[in-house]
Amino acid sequence: MEIAKVVILSKYADIDGTLDYLIPSDWAVPLGSRVQVFLGNRQVEGIILGKSPTPQVKKLKKLLKFQPLLQPEFVKMVPWLARRAACSLAAVISAMLPPEASGEPQKRWQVDDTVATKSLTPKQALVVDWLAKNPAKLKSEIARALEISMVPINNLIDKGVLVASAAPITVWPQQPVTNLTDAQLNVLENILADTEDLRRGGEFLLHGVTGSGKTEVYIRLVQRVLSQGRQALVLVPEIALTAQLVARFRGAFGEEVTVLHSGLSKSMRAADWQRIARGDVNIVIGTRSAVFAPLSNLGLIVMDEEHEPAYKQEETPRYHARDIALFRGRWHRAAVVLGSATPALESFARAKAGRYTLLTMASRINSQDLVREQLIDMRRELEQGNRDMLSRQLQQELTRTLDRGEQALLFLNRRGVAPTVLCRSCGFRYSCPNCSTALTLHGNGQLKCHHCGASARLALVCPQCGGKYLRELGLGTQKLEARLRAMFPDISICRLDSDTASSATAKERQLHKFYQEGAGILLGTQMIAKGLDFPRVTLVGIVLADLSLGTDFRAAERTFQLVTQAAGRTGRSGRAGYVIIQTYQPEHYSLRYALAGDYLGFYRHEMGQRSASGMPPFSALTRMLVSSAQQQAMLNHVQRISDMVAKSGLELLYSGPAPLERLKGRYRWHFLLRHPGGSKDWQTVEDLRRQIPLDKKCRTVFDNNPHNFM
């Protein structure tokens, strides 16, 4: 008799562990199989994680069906990752499963320029004009944007005026293949030597400044891996902003490349997952979730921009893609290359300790001297009578840049018009009814919550006192865009944030439009500060560099990385570049080191700060977040957990209301625990998690190595 240890998929039940089922004697069922079983009277699905000769109970139900699914490495990974991510086995498995196809993918439509558009009705003409500016849209998006029915859209399709556009129509020009620099050759030779020509595993941190040619090194490594009959996985933080990288790889490898990301339809993702599982493709490029791509013969894993917070999942299971990449590299004896101009402190510390091999490319392919940088103290601007959001120096340089027919990039990590609207008479401010945050002012007097989506309209007078002293406080990308359009009415200005481009395709189109244009300004949030290569950008302005300072212990690191990465977007094609950093805290060390391009100086300074405070990488943290729609129920549950924490042996750094005390109608409390981060410590955290009693009114979430403390 053989017993299957089955994890019931979380969509059917919340069971933290495995259940025993009897395997029919004539079945050869491998671990990792998807099975159908009875749970009570319901027929549900699960995954076999283990087998046993003896059951836990006397009377067992039999497996009904089985289908091999998960590879052995993922079966091995599940319990490891469940402990690492402090969640159930079922939650981990849910991240590994192939996407479920949802029928035929929805088609996107664009105007066929070869078809005559005479004799159109007014509504049909409206559709054609709008799609000419906004191609590749779903029918529902067209109807909603123009406030029309489907009839004129369907008629245009019947006439052949609209044609299906299944994929983005942007075409990024291919960069010519050039000889490698000495630094690139040195990195390549070191990796090949250490891994015996990529035939055995190795872990590398590639610290290469922006513009040093890391992508070409990745391509040469992939070429070597393919020549050995093995496969490659390339991870990027956000697929829409790395379209140029995808174009480079497709130019080198053609149909060998498959792209995986959440912007694709479920049907497309399911089809690509099956192609990968069958071995039809050998190179996968994707975002965080692509780390689970079912490649069975990995020889290389590249994690580009490895420092990016986007690699940490903020929903259950709360994993970091870097940890899984390293696990898979060791399983396959594959080389793992972590690349960044501004590596995470934890990664650089591991390299210094010898856990990774540190490789360096310290200069750009084009001379580093082509870029000059300037720090502007906005306090001085105020003292000298300039109350504008742009310093006088930045205004002058924008004019000069555009007059030369070149491009500028302006970075402001806050969207909307203003983050707060305040009555200067009574102190009233527009606040979200569901969250402990102010409503952000957007265009046309609309106020929005960026957490739950609640909205309101801006009144002419204060809703509380009736006064006429409502004032906008702060600035966002919308307000800056309006200012730029007033300054440069004849110049193309492209704003890129989550308000203007909600999908991966829309973001790529915006970027491609800017790439094709001559003089112009690209304005955006942090999504434009990484992974972009625009040869005509000669000016980068960082409008408010200190927005992220002072939020948590990683704030200085994030600020240094963002400023350094944004500054790296200029001076990349032999043209002289100029970077202007505006700030109200010019003395802050993160900005000073970023201005000097001194990663090592910042690393030493910040590590001194972390060591003195006992923060990572000198320790490990676990965050426990308790939430409930009822405040008293939450407080009662918090008290029960507090007693358990006190007995756990883990150090309690903080217990109190979360910084965002209320979110989407739920009250929130968090605990911050510190420990050395060894295997015994993670087990202690897991034991604590399992001890917490279930409470229907409360939700308790664990986050090991948290990046979000809100």
N, C-alpha and C positions, 0 to 999 in steps of 0.2 A: 504494500500500500504506500502510495506517495502523496504527500500533502502539499498543496500550493499555498504560499503565503501571498495573499492578494491585497493590494491597495485599491480600495474603492475610489473611483475618480470623484473629485470634490464637487462636480456639478450634480452628483446624485446624493451625497451625504457628507457630513463633516465628521469624519472618523480619523482620529490621530493614531494610525498604526495599521496593522495588517489583520485580515481575517483568514481563517483556514477553510479551504475547499478541497474536496477529493478529486484527484486527477484520475480519469478512467484508465484502467490498466493497459489498454491497447493504444494510448496516446503518448507520443513523444513531444512534450511541450517544453520549449526552451524558456529560460528566464527572459523577462522583458516582453513576453507575449501580452497582447491585449485580449482579455477574456470577457465572456458574458456569464453572469452568475445571478442567482436569486439573492436579494437582500430583503428578507421578509417575503412579501408576495410580489415585490417588484423585480423586474429583470433589469439589471444595471451592468455597467462596464467597469473593469478594473485592470490593473497591470500586475503580473506575477513578479515579485521581487526576490522570492526565495522559495526553497522547498524543505520539507522535513519528513522524516519517516513516521513520526508520531504526532497525532492531532492534539489540540488543546482541549477539545470537547469530544464526547463519544459519538454523537450523531452528526455527520457532515453532509452538506449538499454538494453535488457534483458540479464541475465546470460544464457549461453548456456548449460553448464554442471557444476557439482560440485562433489567434493570428499573430505570428511573429512580428514584432514592431521595433522595440528599443534595442540598440546595439549593446553589447556587453559593457562597454565603457560607461554608458549612461545608467545601466543597472547598478554598477559599482558606485557611480557618482551620487545617486539619489540619497542614500542615508548620510553621506558626507556633506552634501549641500544642505540637506534639511537641518542638520546641526549647525552648519556655518551660517545659514540664513534664518535660523531660529523659527522654523515653521514646520508644518506637517509634511509627511512624505507625499501626500496627494497634491499639495500645493507645488512642490518641486516638479513632480511629474507633469503637471499641467503646463509648465513652461517648456517642457521637452517635446510634447506631443505635436504632430503635424497639424497645420491649420485645417479646419473643417471647411470643405468647399461649400459654397452657398449658391448653387445653381450657376447659371451663366454670368460672367462678369458684366457689370453695367458698362455700356459703351459711352465714350466721350465723343463729342461732335465738334467739327470745325468746318469752316467754309471751304468748298472746293473752288479754287481760283480759276479753274479751267472751264467752269460752267457759267453760262450767261445768267445774270440775275435781273433780267428785264421782267416787266409785268408782275411784279410782286405786290401783294397787298401791303398796306401800311405796317401791319404787325409783323409780316414776314420780313419786310425791309428793316424793321427795328431789330429783329433777331440777327439778321445778316450783319448789320452795322455793329452790333454789340459783340458778336462772336469774332469779328475781325480784330477786335481789340482784346478779347478774352477767349482765346481758342481752347479747345479740349475741355469742354464742360459737359456735365451730365444734363439730360433733358430737364430733370427737376431743378437743377441749379439755374438753367436759362429761364424757366418759367417763374421761379421765385424772384430772380433779379429784375425781370422785366414786368412782373405782376400780370402775366398773361396765362392762357390755358395751353394745353399741349397741342391743340389743333394746328396753329400756324407752324409749330416746330415739326410736327409729323408731316405736314404738307411739304415742307422744305426738304425733308428726308426723301419723301416719295419722288420729288422732282430731281433729286440728285444734287441739290444745291449744298446740302450738308452731307459730309462723309464722316465715317467713324475714324477716330484717332485713338487707337488702343494704347499708345505710348507717347511720352513727351516728344515733341517735334524739334526740340533744340538739338543742334549739332555743334559740339565744341571742337575747335580746330586742334589737330594733332601737333604736339610739340616734336620737333625733329630730334632724332636720337643723336646724342653727342658723346664724345669720349668722356669717360669718368675722370673726375678730379683725383688728385692723390689721396684726399681724405676719403672719398667714396671707395676707391680701390682698397684702401687700408681697412675700412669697415668690412667690405665684402670678403677680403682675404681672411680677416680674423674670424668671421662667422664660419666660413667654409673650413678653415683649419680646425677650429674648436669642435665642430660637429662632424669631422671627417667627411667633408664635402656633403653636408646635410644628410648624412646617413645615420646619425644618432642625435639625440636630443641635446638641447642647450637653451639657456635663458639669458637674453641680452637686453640691456637698456641702451638704446641709441639716442644719445643726447646730441641732436643736430639743430643748430639755430635755424630760424625761418629762412627759406631760400637756399639752404645748403645742399638740397638734392636728395632728400630721404626717399622720395617716391621712386626715383630711378634705381636706388639700391634695392627697394622692395621688388621692382620688376625683374632685376637680374637674379635675385634669389628665387623668385617664382619660376623663372625660366629654368634654373638648375633643378628645382624640385620636379617640374614636369618631365625633364629629360630622364629622370630616374623612375618615372612611372608612378609618382606620388601626387598628392593633392595639396592645395593651399587655401587658407582661410584668411581674408583680410578684413579687419574690423575698423569701422570709422564711426565717429561720434554721432553724425547726422547725415543721412544719405543725400538730402537735397543740397547741402553745402559742399559736398564732395563729388559733384557731378563731373568735375574736371578730372578727378582721380579715376573715376569709372571710365571716362573716355580714354584716358591714358592706357588703362589696362585692356580695354576692348580694342584699342588700336594695336596693342602688342599681341593679344591672344584671341581676339575675335569671339567666336561662339563658345569658347571654353569658359567664358565668364558668365556667372549668374549673380543677380543682385537680389538680396533679401532685405525687406524692410516693411514696416507697418503701413506705409503709404500705398502699398499694392492691395488690390482686392483679395478677399479670402480665397477665391477660386484661383487667382494667379499665384498666390503664395503656396496653396496646396499643390498646384501643378509643379511649381519649381522645387518644392520639398521632395516630391516624388522623383523628379529628374535627378536630384542630388543623391537620393537614397539608392537609385538604380545605378549610379556611377556614370550618368550621361555627361556630367560636367565635372571639371577638375579644379575650378577656381570659383570661390564664393566670396563676394564682397557684400558686407551688410553691416547693419547697426547692431546694437547690444544683443538683441534676441538671436541674431545669426550665429552667436557663439555655440548654439545647440544644433547647428546644421549637421545633418547625418552623413558627414564625410567619413568614410571607413578606412582611408589610407593617407592620413595627414602626414605631410613632411614639413610643413611650415605654417605657423600662425603669426600674422602681423597685426599688431594693435596700434594703429596710427593715432596720434594725439592722445596718448595713454592717460594723460592727466585729467581729461575731461570728466566733469561730474555726470555727464549723460550716460557713462558706462555703469553707474550705480542705479539699480532699479529701485524705485520708490514705492512700488506696490509689492504685495506678497506674491512670490518669494523675493525678499529683499537681498538679492545677490549682487556682487560686483563681477562684471564680465572678465576682469583681469584674473580673478581667482579661478574661474572656469577655464580660461585659455591656458593657464599654467597646468591645471589638472589634465586637460586633454593633451597638452604637449608632452607631459611625462608619460601618459598612457601610450601614446603613439611613438614615443621617442622622436618627437618632432622639434625643430628649432622654434622658439618663441621670441619674437623681436618686438619690444615695446619702444615705440618711437615718439619723441616729443622735443620741442624747443624749450619747454618748461616742465620737466618731469614732476610728477607728484612727489612730495617730500618723502613719503613712505617708500616709493620706488627708488629714489636716489640713495636713500639710507641703506636699502637692501643691496644696491650696487656697491656702495662704499664698504659694506660688510662682507662682500664677496659672494652674496647669494645670487646676484646677476653679474654677468660680464659687462662692464661699462665700456661703451664705444662712443667716440666723440667726433663730431664734425663742427668745428668751431667758427667757420666763416662761410659766408654766402659764396655761391658760384660767381656771382657778380660782386665787385668789391664792397665790403662792408662800409667803406668810407663814403659811399654814395648817399647814405642816410644821415641826416642831422636831426636832432631832437631838441625840443624846448619845453620847459615847464612854466606854465602861466599861473600866477597866484591870483585867483579871482577876487580875493579880498582887496588887493591893490586896485583892481579894476573898479570895484565899488567905491573905494576911497577917491579915485580920480574921476568919478562921475559917470562911469559906464555901467549902466544897469541892464544891459543887454545880456542874453544868454551866451552870446559869442564874444570872446575877447576881441579887442581891436586888432591884435596881431593875426588871429585866425580869420577875421573878416578880410584883412588885406591879402593874406595868402590865398584865400579862396578866390578872390578877384584875379590875382596874378595867375593862378593855376588855370582857371577857366579861360582867361585871355590867351593863354598859350595853347589852348585846344586840348588840355589834359584833363584828367579826372581826379575827383576828391572823394574820400570816404570819411563819413562822420559817424562816430560811434556814441550812442547814448543808451544805456541799459535800463530804460524805463519807457514803456509805451503809453499811449494816450496823450491828452492835452496837459492835464495836471493831476497829480496823485491825490489832491485834497481840495475841496471847496469849503471855505470857512466863512462864517458871518463875523465880521470884525466888531459888530455891535454887541452880540450876546454870547459869542463863542460856539454857536451851533455849527456842526459839520455834518455833511451827508455821510451816513454810515450804513453798512450792509445790515439788513435785518437778520441775516443768518450767520454772519461771521464777525469776528472782532477786528474789523478793518474798515478803513474809509472807502467810499465809492470813488472810483477814478473817473475823472471827466474826460469824455471823448468828444468827437465832433458833433455838431448840431445839438448841443446841449444834452447829450445822453450821458448818464452816469452808469458805470458798470462795476460789478465786483469781479475781480480777476480770479477768484477762488471758486465761487459757486454759480456765477453767471447772473445774479440778481441785478435788476436795472431800475432806473428811475429817470425822471426828466428834471432838468435844472429849472427851478422857478425864477421868476423875475424878482421876487422879494424873499426874505428869509422865512421859511415855513414856521419858525418858532416865534420870532419877535415881529415879523412884518417889516423889518428894516431893509434898506436897499444897499447894504454893505457886504454883499456876498463877493468873496475874492478867491481867485485861483491861487493856490500855493504850490510852488514847485513847477517842474516842467517835464514833458514827455516828448516822444518822437513826433506826435501830431502837431504840437505847438512849434517844435523846431522846424518841421516841414513848412508850416505856414510862414514862418519867419524867412526861411530860405527862398520861398517863392516870391515873397515881397522884395527880397534883395536881388534876385536873379530871375525876373519874369520870363526871360527867353531861353533859359537853360533847362535841360532835362533833369528832373529830380526824381529819384526812385527811392521810395520808403519801403523797407523790408522789416516787418515785425509780424507777430501772430495775428494782428488785425488785418493786415493787407494780404497775407499769404498763409492761409490756414492749412494748406496741403503741401506735400513734398513737391508735387508737380508745379504748383503755383510759385513756390519759392525758386525753383530752378528756372522757371520762365522769367521771373523778375531779374535774376542774376544774369541770365543769358542776354536779356535785353540791354542791361547795363554794359555787358562785355562788348556787344556789337556797336554801341553808340560811341561817339567821339567824346567831346567835352561833356561833363555832367557830374552829378553828385549822387552817391549812394549813401543813404541815411538808414541806420538800423540799430537793432539791439544786439545782444551778444552773438546772435546767429551769423553776423557778418564779420566777426572778429577772428575767424579761424577757417583754415582750409581753402582760402580763395587766392587766386593768382590772376590779377588784372594788370597787364603790362603798362597801361596808360595811367594807372593810379600813381600820382606823385605827391599827393598830400593826404595825410591821415590826421583827423582832428578827433581827439577823445574829449567829448564835451564836458563830462563830469566824471572824473576818474575815481572819485572816492565814494561812489554810491554804495559799494558793498563793504566798506570798512566798518568794523565795530559790531558785526552781527554775531559771529561766533569765532572759535579759535582758528578756523581755517580762513577767516576773512582776508587777512593780509596775503596769504598764498593765492587766493582766488583773484585778488586785485592785481598782484604782480603778474599772474598768468594772463589775465584778460588784457592788461595794458601792453604787455610784451607781444602777445599774439596779434592784437589790433595794429600795433606799430609795425609788425612784420609784413603787413599787406602792401607796403610801399617800397620803392627802390628795388624792384624785382626783375627789371628787364634792361638794366644798363642806364636807366634814367635816374637822375638825382632825386632823392625822396626827402620829404620834410614831415616830421611828426610834431604836432602841438598837443600837449597834455594840459587840459584845464583842471584846476583843483582848488578846493578851499583848505586843503591840508598838504601844502607843498613840502612840509618837513617830514611827512610820513616815510619811513624807511622803504616800504614796498614800492612806492612811486620813485624814490631816488634810485633804487637798484634797477627798476625797470627802465628808467631814463638812461642809465649807463649801460643797459644790456648785460648786467652782471648777475647771472644766475648763481654762480658759486658764492658771491658775496651775500646774496639774499638767503641762500641755503644755510650758510654758516650763522647768519644773524637769526633767522627764524628757528633753526634747530636749538640755538641757545635759549630762545623764548620758550619753546616746547619743553626742553629739558627742565627748565626752572619751574614750569607749571605742571610737569608730569603728564603732558598730553601726548597723543600719538605723534610720532612712532615710538615713543618711550613707554607707551601703555596701549591698552585696547579699551574701547568704550562699547557699552550696550545701552541703547535707549529703549525704555518701555513706555508706550503711549496708551493711556486709558481714555476711552471716550464713551459718551452716552448722551442721549437726547434729554435725559433727566439729570439735573445737576446733583441732587441728593443721592441718587443711585450711583452716580460716578464716585462721589466722595465716600460712600460706604464701601464700594469695591476697592478704592484706593487704600482705605484703612486695612482691609484684609491683606492686600498685597504688601503693604508696608511691613507688617509683621513677618511675612515670609522673607522679604529682602533682608531684614535685620538678622535673620537666622542663616542666611545663605553663605555668609563669609565674604561676599562681594562688597567692595567699597562703594558707598552711596555718596555721589558728588552733589546731587541735587534732587529734590522732590518738591514739585509745586506746579502751578498752572503752566501750561505750555505757552510759549511766546504768542502764538495765535490761539487765544484761550477758547474761542468758539469758532467752529468751522462747519459750514453746511448744516447748521442747526444742532450740532453736537458739541457738548462741553468737553474740554480736553485737559488732561493732567499728564505730566510725564516725569519719569524717573531717569536719572543718568547714572549708570554704574561704571566703575573703572576696575580693571583687573590686568594682569600681565599679558593675557592673550595666548597662553599655552593651551594644549589640548585639554588638560584638566579643567581649565577655566571655562572653555567653551562648553564642556560637559556640565559644569556647575550651572551655567546659564540655561542650558537645555533642561536640566533637572528642575530649575526654578519655573521655567515656562510650563512644564508638564504638571507642576503642583497647583498652579493657579486654577481655582474652580471655575466652571462655566457659569456665566451669568447672562441670561437672555437680554437684560437691559444694557449690558456693558460690553464693549469690545476692547481687548487687550492685544496690542501688537508689539512684537520685539523687533529691534533693528540693531544688528551687530555692525560695528564700524560705520555708524551713521554719517551721512553727509548733510542731511536736512534736519535742522533742529527747530523748525517752526511748528 
